[in-house]
């Protein structure tokens, strides 16, 4: 029991260090309320030499221990009750490096190169001046992430918003013209082309009261014959005159 309590206390102290003092040191950006997804916290802790076996169950043990008052959790997310950092996503970064790195999943590689990092509601992309940190963050979701380079100075000058958080930077979107990265594999291009939807011919919309004409149901047999038009009254009169 004593050994288990010491283990829980050690984990609790480490969680306090990450969540209260320095989440950016571990490549973590909490939401605006200070919450971090428990699964993201666990993945970050797995990268530490002394924490390879920490799981969500270990976090739950801390939340049921005597030190549970240090944290708040809704079951999926967790935060420290008191926090020594400030995250203001509206404040532009003061000292923006000319080049930043961010990881993307391999399956998203081609779409990011073609379309950029697209804006999503309530989402920010994490960028770092250190390629190693970008790889560390990326490996939490893909064993071999693709590291994308972002021309931050140029992007910021042309209106892209970057905010700073410790040694990290965040942005809601990055247009494709400010992105560079490894060449997209040929097979990925072929797969995307194969998956592209087939364009369908536009169907004209009809206004209320209009209808489709099905000539196969037309009682006038002369209109059913392809290329043949119904004779008008003038043609009929001319024919009668010829016969008379």
C-alpha positions in Angstrom: 0.0 0.0 0.0 2.8 2.4 0.9 4.7 1.6 -2.3 1.5 2.2 -4.4 0.9 5.6 -2.6 4.4 6.7 -3.4 4.0 5.7 -7.0 0.7 7.7 -7.3 2.3 10.7 -5.5 5.2 10.7 -8.0 2.8 10.5 -11.0 0.7 13.3 -9.5 3.7 15.6 -9.1 4.7 15.0 -12.7 1.1 15.7 -13.9 1.2 19.0 -11.9 4.4 20.0 -13.6 3.0 19.4 -17.0 -0.5 20.8 -16.5 0.2 23.6 -14.1 3.6 24.8 -15.1 4.9 23.8 -18.5 2.6 22.0 -21.0 4.4 23.5 -24.0 7.7 21.9 -22.9 6.0 18.6 -23.8 4.5 19.7 -27.0 1.0 20.1 -25.4 -1.4 23.0 -26.1 -4.4 23.0 -23.8 -7.7 24.5 -24.8 -8.7 28.0 -23.8 -10.1 26.6 -20.5 -6.9 24.8 -19.6 -8.1 21.3 -20.4 -6.0 18.6 -22.1 -7.3 15.4 -23.5 -6.3 12.6 -21.1 -5.2 10.4 -24.0 -2.9 13.2 -25.3 -1.4 13.6 -21.8 -0.7 9.8 -21.6 1.0 9.8 -25.0 3.2 12.7 -24.0 4.1 11.0 -20.7 5.0 7.8 -22.6 7.9 9.7 -24.1 9.6 10.1 -20.7 12.1 7.4 -19.6 10.3 6.8 -16.3 6.8 6.9 -17.6 6.5 4.3 -20.4 3.8 2.2 -18.6 1.5 5.1 -17.6 -2.1 4.6 -18.9 -5.5 6.2 -18.4 -6.0 3.9 -15.5 -3.0 5.4 -13.8 -4.5 8.9 -14.3 -7.7 7.7 -12.8 -5.8 6.4 -9.7 -4.4 9.9 -9.2 -7.9 11.3 -9.5 -9.2 9.0 -6.8 -6.2 9.6 -4.5 -5.6 12.2 -1.7 -4.2 14.5 -4.4 -7.3 14.6 -6.6 -8.0 18.2 -5.4 -5.1 19.4 -7.6 -7.0 18.5 -10.8 -10.3 18.7 -12.5 -11.6 16.1 -15.0 -14.7 15.4 -17.0 -13.6 11.8 -17.7 -12.0 12.6 -21.1 -10.1 15.8 -20.3 -8.1 17.0 -17.4 -6.6 20.3 -16.1 -4.7 21.6 -13.1 -6.9 23.6 -10.8 -4.3 26.4 -10.7 -2.2 27.3 -13.7 1.0 29.3 -14.0 0.7 30.0 -17.8 -1.5 32.1 -20.0 -2.7 31.1 -23.5 -4.1 34.0 -25.5 -4.8 32.8 -29.0 -5.9 36.3 -30.2 -2.5 37.9 -29.4 -0.1 37.9 -32.4 3.3 36.3 -31.7 6.0 38.9 -31.1 9.2 37.0 -32.0 8.1 34.7 -34.9 10.9 32.6 -36.4 11.1 32.7 -40.2 10.6 29.0 -40.5 8.4 26.6 -38.4 7.7 22.9 -38.5 4.5 21.0 -38.0 3.6 17.3 -38.4 0.9 15.8 -40.5 -0.3 12.2 -40.9 1.0 10.3 -44.0 -2.5 9.9 -45.3 -3.0 13.7 -45.1 0.3 14.6 -46.8 -1.1 15.1 -50.3 -4.1 17.1 -49.2 -2.0 19.4 -47.1 0.4 20.1 -49.9 -2.5 20.8 -52.3 -4.9 22.5 -50.0 -2.9 23.7 -47.0 -3.8 23.3 -43.3 -7.5 24.1 -43.5 -9.4 26.0 -40.8 -11.6 23.9 -38.5 -13.9 25.2 -35.8 -12.1 25.4 -32.4 -8.9 23.8 -33.7 -5.3 25.2 -33.8 -2.3 23.7 -35.5 0.8 23.3 -33.3 4.1 24.6 -34.9 7.6 24.6 -33.5 11.0 26.0 -34.6 12.5 22.6 -33.7 12.1 19.8 -36.2 12.7 17.2 -33.4 9.7 18.5 -31.4 7.5 18.4 -34.5 8.5 14.7 -35.0 7.8 14.1 -31.3 4.3 15.6 -31.5 3.6 13.8 -34.8 4.5 10.4 -33.6 1.7 10.5 -31.0 -0.7 9.9 -33.9 1.4 8.5 -36.7 4.5 6.3 -36.3 6.1 8.0 -39.3 4.6 11.5 -39.6 5.4 13.9 -42.4 7.1 17.0 -41.3 5.9 20.1 -43.1 7.8 23.4 -43.3 5.9 26.6 -42.9 7.3 30.0 -44.1 6.1 31.8 -41.1 7.5 35.3 -41.7 6.0 35.5 -45.2 2.7 34.1 -44.0 2.4 36.5 -41.1 3.2 39.5 -43.4 0.4 38.4 -45.7 -2.2 38.1 -42.9 -1.9 34.6 -41.4 -2.4 34.7 -37.6 0.2 33.1 -35.3 0.0 33.1 -31.5 2.9 32.1 -29.2 2.7 29.6 -26.3 5.9 29.1 -24.5 8.3 27.7 -27.1 5.4 26.7 -29.4 3.3 28.6 -31.9 -0.2 28.0 -33.0 -2.3 29.0 -36.0 -5.9 28.4 -37.0 -4.9 27.8 -40.7 -2.0 27.8 -43.1 -2.7 28.3 -46.8 -0.8 26.0 -49.2 1.3 28.8 -50.7 3.3 29.0 -47.4 3.9 25.3 -47.0 6.7 23.1 -48.3 7.4 19.5 -47.6 8.7 16.2 -48.9 7.5 15.1 -52.4 4.2 13.3 -52.3 4.6 9.6 -53.2 3.4 8.6 -56.6 1.0 6.0 -55.2 -0.7 8.7 -53.0 -1.4 10.8 -56.1 -2.8 7.9 -58.0 -5.0 6.9 -55.0 -6.4 10.5 -54.8 -7.1 10.6 -58.5 -8.8 7.3 -58.3 -10.9 8.4 -55.4 -11.9 11.7 -57.1 -15.7 11.8 -57.6 -17.0 11.5 -61.2 -18.5 14.7 -62.5 -22.1 14.4 -63.4 -23.9 16.4 -66.0 -25.9 19.2 -64.5 -29.7 18.6 -64.6 -31.7 21.6 -65.4 -34.1 22.7 -62.7 -37.7 23.2 -63.6 -39.9 25.9 -62.1 -43.2 25.0 -60.4 -45.8 24.0 -62.9 -43.3 22.6 -65.5 -43.0 18.9 -66.3 -41.0 16.4 -68.3 -42.3 15.4 -71.7 -42.2 11.6 -72.4 -42.8 11.2 -76.1 -43.3 7.5 -75.8 -46.7 8.3 -74.1 -47.7 10.8 -76.8 -51.0 9.7 -78.4 -49.9 11.4 -81.7 -47.9 8.7 -83.4 -46.3 11.2 -85.9 -44.5 12.8 -82.9 -43.0 9.5 -81.8 -41.1 9.0 -85.1 -37.6 10.3 -84.6 -36.8 13.4 -86.7 -40.4 13.8 -87.9 -42.5 16.8 -87.0 -46.3 17.0 -87.0 -47.6 18.6 -90.1 -49.0 22.1 -89.7 -52.3 23.4 -91.1 -50.5 25.1 -94.1 -48.8 21.8 -95.1 -52.1 20.0 -94.8 -53.9 22.6 -97.0 -51.1 22.4 -99.6 -51.5 18.6 -99.7 -55.2 18.9 -100.2 -54.7 21.3 -103.1 -52.3 18.9 -104.8 -54.8 16.1 -104.5 -57.6 18.3 -105.8 
